[in-house]
Amino acid sequence: MRRIYLIGVCGTAMATLAAMLKRRGFDVRGSDQDVYPPMSDFLASEGIRVESGYKPEHITSDIDFVVVGNAISRGNLELEEVLDRKIHYGSLPEAIRDHFLWGARSIVIAGTHGKTTTTSLTGWVLTHGGVDPSVLVGGVALNFGDGGSSYRIGSGRDFVIEGDEYDSAFFDKTAKFLKYLPDIAVVNNVEFDHADIYADFDAVLLAFRRLVNLVPRKGLLLVGADSPGAKALLDKVHSRVETFGTGPGSPGSDDMSWQAYDVVPLGTSTRFKVRRNQTAFAEFEVALVGLHNVRNALAAIAVATEVGIGPERIGEGLRTFAGIKRRLEVVGTVSGVTVYDDFAHHPTAVAETLAGLRASHPSARIWAVFEPRSASSCRRVFQDDFARAFVAADEVVLAPVFRSTLPEAERLSIPDLVHDLECHGTSARAAASIDDIVSTIARERHEGDLVVMMSNGGFGGIHRKLLLALSEAEGAPSGVEG
């Protein structure tokens, strides 16, 4: 039995890979500096031994291959031991490719936004459709496993994988998705993001150009025609191409291959019709809100059709989709105030999430509570974009920029953002702390309010702190779900 060791195993993607390798029959171990729940519990449940801290003695002579996480850099004691002894090593995406993708029909879901949702939707629709795919997603899809999972191992030939444009490892600064051997590639949208590793939009676009250049002639590229950045990829493609979206058309053709229309918000779901090449295809309903999620579902419909699943079965899959953790996830409701947890941290994702919630709840008062935390959202380069992103909210509360070491000239300015939002007619304020946010909302809330907590991190457990504060104010049960 081959022994595989993962340095930095407690990251979500690395832990998921460890579990998948274990299910494939490998002897899997790993280490991390900080070993604590929930990842430590997950790895223990999968029977994977985790060493606490990085020590040279963890790299034993019986290890056949080492996976180096992309958070690991030179100076790490275990990495230095691997290099000194010239043990076979590789990145996470290389390990996924070599152990899972060469023999599969690889379905790579890419784009600046919507990757996790579209991957989860596609994986579930294919699973419900009976083709028994394997799935690897950068979140927790609630249709997989008991209480949700980031992966499933199927016996079919299809492997649906979230294609991340972030870099691969300290020794490989190219995008992860370039290792994923796409037979079918979805590019939902392309915008500037990951400002810590990409200099500008052209650098991001180049990474996506390299991805579409890998799709074989007999493969399929699905391009989001509502995104100018994605449409820019259409000039140099060697594979079959289909476009999808909600707009009137795409460059180089009179009409879109897949178009959603007659979109109707239904509270917690959305109904829409689809035409294919200008011919009526079917009507669908998906348990998600927002036009962006209609596009995500449309991509899943196109992929499912390509692999041979019919419209009726696709529709059943969309209707039974259970969602993804931290994607407009209801954490709880107290005295008519509903609190959501959402992963949105890019200006476009913030805007689309709030627009979707507004369309499905036109008369509700929406609080947008935002923590600038990601490497991009902390940067001043997105200052103007954020000033436009919150237009669908009634009240905006901005937390301090999270532990940023950026120079002030490069760091997002919260006072300037508050000023710009107010100039646009949006009520906005800066908060000094999480406790300040909680007390403000608990004091000013009205029945029927929707409170969306937006951060790509834990946000200091603010969701449950707010629910507790609301319940104490009303003497009501906390209403926390899960």
VENCOR-V651339 format. One record per residue. RES is the residue in three letters. PHI is phi in radians with two decimals (NA if undefined). OMEGA is omega as a letter, one per 40 degrees, with the letter a starting at -180 (999 if undefined). D_LAST is the distance of its C-alpha to the last C-alpha in whole Angstrom. Layout:
RES_PHI_OMEGA_D_LAST + RES_PHI_OMEGA_D_LAST
//
This chain:
MET_NA_a_39 + ARG_-1.28_i_38 + ARG_-1.86_a_36 + ILE_-2.07_a_34 + TYR_-2.12_a_33 + LEU_-2.01_i_31 + ILE_-1.56_a_31 + GLY_1.59_a_28 + VAL_-1.28_a_26 + CYS_-1.51_i_23 + GLY_-1.17_a_22 + THR_-0.99_a_20 + ALA_-1.14_a_23 + MET_-1.18_i_25 + ALA_-1.10_i_22 + THR_-1.13_i_22 + LEU_-1.04_i_25 + ALA_-1.01_i_26 + ALA_-1.13_i_24 + MET_-1.14_i_26 + LEU_-1.13_i_29 + LYS_-1.06_i_28 + ARG_-1.14_i_27 + ARG_-1.44_i_31 + GLY_1.74_i_32 + PHE_-1.44_i_33 + ASP_-1.48_a_33 + VAL_-2.04_i_30 + ARG_-2.32_i_30 + GLY_-2.95_i_29 + SER_-2.59_i_29 + ASP_-2.78_i_28 + GLN_-1.20_a_28 + ASP_-2.07_a_25 + VAL_-1.95_a_23 + TYR_-2.72_a_20 + PRO_-1.07_e_16 + PRO_-1.54_a_14 + MET_-1.17_i_17 + SER_-1.12_i_19 + ASP_-1.16_i_17 + PHE_-1.06_a_17 + LEU_-1.16_i_21 + ALA_-1.09_i_21 + SER_-1.15_i_19 + GLU_-1.57_i_22 + GLY_1.32_a_25 + ILE_-1.87_a_26 + ARG_-1.36_a_28 + VAL_-2.12_i_27 + GLU_-1.53_i_30 + SER_-1.63_a_29 + GLY_1.53_a_31 + TYR_-1.79_a_34 + LYS_-2.36_a_37 + PRO_-0.98_a_40 + GLU_-1.19_i_40 + HIS_-1.20_a_37 + ILE_-1.52_a_39 + THR_-1.52_a_41 + SER_-1.24_a_43 + ASP_-1.60_i_42 + ILE_-1.38_a_39 + ASP_-1.62_a_40 + PHE_-2.66_i_38 + VAL_-2.07_i_36 + VAL_-1.71_a_33 + VAL_-1.79_i_33 + GLY_-1.14_a_30 + ASN_-1.34_i_31 + ALA_-1.55_a_30 + ILE_-1.58_a_33 + SER_-2.30_i_37 + ARG_-0.96_a_40 + GLY_1.83_i_40 + ASN_-1.10_a_37 + LEU_-1.10_i_39 + GLU_-1.27_i_38 + LEU_-1.07_i_38 + GLU_-1.07_i_42 + GLU_-1.14_i_42 + VAL_-1.09_a_41 + LEU_-1.19_i_44 + ASP_-1.06_a_47 + ARG_-1.66_i_47 + LYS_0.91_i_46 + ILE_-1.37_a_43 + HIS_-1.03_a_42 + TYR_-2.42_i_39 + GLY_-2.88_i_37 + SER_-1.54_i_34 + LEU_-1.01_a_31 + PRO_-1.11_i_32 + GLU_-1.14_i_35 + ALA_-1.14_i_34 + ILE_-1.07_i_31 + ARG_-1.03_a_35 + ASP_-1.22_a_37 + HIS_-1.73_a_34 + PHE_-2.31_a_33 + LEU_-1.83_a_35 + TRP_-1.06_a_38 + GLY_-1.70_a_38 + ALA_-1.89_i_36 + ARG_-1.52_a_36 + SER_-1.53_i_34 + ILE_-1.96_a_32 + VAL_-1.79_a_31 + ILE_-1.81_a_29 + ALA_-2.20_a_30 + GLY_2.42_i_30 + THR_-1.13_a_29 + HIS_-2.24_i_26 + GLY_1.48_a_24 + LYS_-1.05_a_25 + THR_-1.14_i_21 + THR_-1.13_a_20 + THR_-1.16_i_24 + THR_-1.12_a_23 + SER_-1.13_i_20 + LEU_-1.04_a_22 + THR_-1.10_i_25 + GLY_-1.05_a_24 + TRP_-1.25_i_22 + VAL_-1.08_i_25 + LEU_-1.21_i_27 + THR_-1.13_i_25 + HIS_-1.09_a_25 + GLY_-1.34_i_29 + GLY_1.61_a_30 + VAL_-1.57_i_31 + ASP_0.92_a_28 + PRO_-1.38_i_28 + SER_-1.58_a_27 + VAL_-2.45_i_24 + LEU_-2.35_a_23 + VAL_-2.25_a_21 + GLY_-1.50_i_20 + GLY_-2.90_i_17 + VAL_-1.94_i_14 + ALA_-1.49_a_15 + LEU_-1.28_i_12 + ASN_-1.36_a_15 + PHE_-1.89_i_16 + GLY_1.32_i_15 + ASP_-1.44_a_13 + GLY_1.51_i_9 + GLY_1.81_a_12 + SER_-2.72_i_15 + SER_-1.57_a_18 + TYR_-2.73_i_20 + ARG_-2.53_i_22 + ILE_-1.89_i_25 + GLY_-1.90_i_28 + SER_-1.78_i_31 + GLY_-1.39_a_32 + ARG_-1.48_a_34 + ASP_-1.54_i_32 + PHE_-2.21_a_30 + VAL_-1.67_a_28 + ILE_-2.35_i_27 + GLU_-1.26_a_26 + GLY_-1.68_a_29 + ASP_-1.54_i_29 + GLU_-1.53_i_32 + TYR_-1.23_a_31 + ASP_-1.28_a_34 + SER_-1.65_a_34 + ALA_-2.95_a_35 + PHE_-1.07_a_37 + PHE_-1.72_a_40 + ASP_-2.56_a_39 + LYS_-1.62_i_38 + THR_-1.49_a_38 + ALA_-1.13_i_35 + LYS_-0.99_a_33 + PHE_-1.15_i_33 + LEU_-1.26_i_37 + LYS_-1.69_a_36 + TYR_-1.71_i_34 + LEU_0.87_a_37 + PRO_-1.18_i_36 + ASP_-1.59_i_38 + ILE_-2.19_i_36 + ALA_-2.14_i_35 + VAL_-1.94_i_33 + VAL_-2.08_a_33 + ASN_-1.26_a_31 + ASN_-2.90_i_33 + VAL_-2.39_i_34 + GLU_-2.43_i_34 + PHE_-1.23_i_35 + ASP_-2.78_i_32 + HIS_0.92_a_32 + ALA_-1.15_i_35 + ASP_-1.35_a_35 + ILE_-2.18_i_36 + TYR_-1.95_a_38 + ALA_-1.25_a_41 + ASP_-2.85_a_40 + PHE_-1.07_a_39 + ASP_-1.05_i_42 + ALA_-1.19_i_41 + VAL_-1.13_a_38 + LEU_-1.04_i_39 + LEU_-1.06_i_42 + ALA_-1.07_i_39 + PHE_-1.23_i_38 + ARG_-1.06_i_41 + ARG_-1.14_i_41 + LEU_-1.13_a_38 + VAL_-1.16_i_40 + ASN_-1.22_a_43 + LEU_-1.59_a_42 + VAL_-1.27_a_41 + PRO_-1.16_a_44 + ARG_-0.99_a_46 + LYS_-1.54_i_45 + GLY_-1.43_a_41 + LEU_-2.43_i_39 + LEU_-1.92_i_38 + LEU_-1.89_a_36 + VAL_-2.06_i_36 + GLY_-1.25_a_35 + ALA_-1.31_i_38 + ASP_-1.46_a_36 + SER_-1.86_i_36 + PRO_-0.99_i_39 + GLY_-1.13_i_38 + ALA_-1.20_i_37 + LYS_-1.09_i_41 + ALA_-1.15_i_43 + LEU_-1.44_a_42 + LEU_-1.33_a_44 + ASP_-1.39_a_47 + LYS_-2.38_a_47 + VAL_-2.19_a_45 + HIS_-1.84_a_47 + SER_-1.77_i_44 + ARG_-1.12_a_44 + VAL_-2.31_i_42 + GLU_-2.29_i_40 + THR_-1.94_i_38 + PHE_-2.55_i_36 + GLY_2.85_a_34 + THR_-2.04_a_35 + GLY_-1.47_a_38 + PRO_-1.35_a_42 + GLY_-3.12_a_43 + SER_-2.49_a_43 + PRO_-1.03_i_46 + GLY_1.49_i_48 + SER_-2.61_a_48 + ASP_-1.26_a_48 + ASP_-2.53_i_45 + MET_-1.26_i_41 + SER_-1.20_a_40 + TRP_-2.24_a_37 + GLN_-2.32_i_36 + ALA_-1.65_a_34 + TYR_-2.63_a_35 + ASP_0.87_a_35 + VAL_-1.37_a_31 + VAL_-2.21_i_29 + PRO_-1.20_a_26 + LEU_-2.19_a_24 + GLY_1.49_i_21 + THR_-1.83_i_18 + SER_-2.52_a_21 + THR_-2.41_i_24 + ARG_-1.86_a_27 + PHE_-2.74_i_30 + LYS_-1.80_a_34 + VAL_-2.27_i_35 + ARG_-2.03_i_38 + ARG_-2.02_a_40 + ASN_0.89_i_43 + GLN_1.22_i_44 + THR_-1.98_a_43 + ALA_-0.95_a_40 + PHE_-1.89_a_38 + ALA_-3.04_i_35 + GLU_-1.96_a_32 + PHE_-2.33_i_29 + GLU_-2.41_i_25 + VAL_-2.19_a_22 + ALA_-1.42_i_19 + LEU_-2.46_i_19 + VAL_-2.02_i_21 + GLY_1.80_i_24 + LEU_-1.10_i_27 + HIS_-1.09_i_26 + ASN_-1.34_i_24 + VAL_-1.12_i_27 + ARG_-1.09_i_29 + ASN_-1.05_i_26 + ALA_-1.15_i_26 + LEU_-1.11_i_30 + ALA_-1.09_i_30 + ALA_-1.10_i_28 + ILE_-1.08_a_30 + ALA_-1.13_i_33 + VAL_-1.12_a_32 + ALA_-1.06_i_31 + THR_-1.11_i_35 + GLU_-1.06_a_36 + VAL_-1.55_i_35 + GLY_1.80_i_36 + ILE_-1.65_a_34 + GLY_-1.42_a_35 + PRO_-1.01_a_33 + GLU_-1.11_i_32 + ARG_-1.18_i_30 + ILE_-1.04_i_29 + GLY_-1.05_i_28 + GLU_-1.07_i_26 + GLY_-1.10_i_24 + LEU_-1.12_a_23 + ARG_-1.16_a_22 + THR_-1.71_i_19 + PHE_-1.17_a_18 + ALA_-1.66_i_14 + GLY_1.71_a_14 + ILE_-2.33_i_13 + LYS_-1.06_i_11 + ARG_1.22_i_13 + ARG_-2.00_a_15 + LEU_0.83_a_15 + GLU_-1.48_i_11 + VAL_-1.28_i_10 + VAL_-1.50_i_8 + GLY_3.04_i_9 + THR_-2.37_i_12 + VAL_-2.30_i_14 + SER_0.86_i_18 + GLY_1.46_i_18 + VAL_-1.75_a_17 + THR_-1.78_a_14 + VAL_-1.93_i_13 + TYR_-1.93_i_13 + ASP_-1.95_a_13 + ASP_-2.41_a_16 + PHE_-1.48_a_18 + ALA_-1.00_i_21 + HIS_-2.49_i_24 + HIS_-1.61_a_27 + PRO_-0.92_a_29 + THR_-1.15_i_29 + ALA_-1.12_i_25 + VAL_-1.06_a_24 + ALA_-1.09_a_27 + GLU_-1.18_i_26 + THR_-1.10_a_22 + LEU_-1.18_i_24 + ALA_-1.12_i_26 + GLY_-1.13_i_24 + LEU_-1.18_i_22 + ARG_-1.14_a_25 + ALA_-1.11_a_26 + SER_-1.52_i_24 + HIS_-2.38_a_24 + PRO_-1.10_a_27 + SER_-1.81_a_28 + ALA_-1.39_i_24 + ARG_-1.53_a_25 + ILE_-1.88_i_23 + TRP_-1.68_i_22 + ALA_-1.88_a_22 + VAL_-1.95_a_21 + PHE_-2.12_i_23 + GLU_-1.98_i_23 + PRO_-1.23_a_26 + ARG_-2.34_a_25 + SER_-1.22_a_26 + ALA_-1.06_i_30 + SER_-1.49_a_31 + SER_-1.18_i_29 + CYS_-1.40_a_30 + ARG_-1.78_a_34 + ARG_-1.13_a_36 + VAL_-1.01_i_37 + PHE_-1.75_a_34 + GLN_-0.97_a_35 + ASP_-1.19_i_37 + ASP_-1.14_i_34 + PHE_-1.17_i_31 + ALA_-1.12_i_34 + ARG_-1.72_a_33 + ALA_-1.31_a_30 + PHE_-1.76_a_28 + VAL_-1.07_a_31 + ALA_-1.44_a_28 + ALA_-1.58_i_26 + ASP_-1.61_i_28 + GLU_-2.30_i_27 + VAL_-2.04_i_27 + VAL_-2.13_a_26 + LEU_-1.93_i_26 + ALA_-1.38_i_25 + PRO_-1.08_i_28 + VAL_-1.02_a_29 + PHE_-1.37_i_27 + ARG_0.76_a_29 + SER_-1.40_i_32 + THR_-1.77_i_35 + LEU_-1.16_i_37 + PRO_-1.03_a_40 + GLU_-0.98_a_40 + ALA_-1.15_a_42 + GLU_-1.79_a_39 + ARG_-1.57_i_36 + LEU_-0.95_i_34 + SER_-1.71_i_35 + ILE_-1.18_i_33 + PRO_-1.02_i_36 + ASP_-1.15_a_37 + LEU_-1.16_i_34 + VAL_-1.03_i_34 + HIS_-1.05_a_38 + ASP_-1.15_i_37 + LEU_-1.11_i_34 + GLU_-1.13_i_36 + CYS_-1.13_i_39 + HIS_-1.48_i_38 + GLY_1.55_i_37 + THR_-1.81_i_33 + SER_-1.20_a_32 + ALA_-2.50_i_31 + ARG_-2.68_i_31 + ALA_-1.66_i_30 + ALA_-1.98_a_28 + ALA_-1.38_a_29 + SER_-2.81_i_26 + ILE_-1.10_i_22 + ASP_-1.06_i_23 + ASP_-1.12_i_25 + ILE_-1.09_a_23 + VAL_-1.05_a_20 + SER_-1.16_i_23 + THR_-1.10_a_25 + ILE_-1.21_i_22 + ALA_-1.08_a_22 + ARG_-1.37_a_25 + GLU_-1.84_a_26 + ARG_-1.16_i_23 + HIS_-2.15_i_24 + GLU_-1.06_a_22 + GLY_1.64_i_21 + ASP_-1.14_i_21 + LEU_-2.01_a_19 + VAL_-2.02_a_18 + VAL_-1.87_i_17 + MET_-1.59_a_17 + MET_-2.03_i_19 + SER_-2.93_i_19 + ASN_-1.59_i_20 + GLY_-2.14_a_18 + GLY_-1.34_i_16 + PHE_0.97_i_18 + GLY_1.09_a_18 + GLY_1.16_a_14 + ILE_-1.09_a_15 + HIS_-1.06_a_12 + ARG_-1.31_i_11 + LYS_-1.09_i_15 + LEU_-1.20_i_15 + LEU_-1.05_i_13 + LEU_-1.13_i_14 + ALA_-1.12_i_18 + LEU_-1.15_a_18 + SER_-1.20_i_16 + GLU_-1.16_i_19 + ALA_-1.17_a_22 + GLU_-1.80_a_21 + GLY_1.15_a_20 + ALA_-1.89_i_17 + PRO_-1.04_a_14 + SER_-1.18_i_12 + GLY_1.26_a_10 + VAL_-1.16_i_7 + GLU_-1.64_a_4 + GLY_1.37_999_0
//
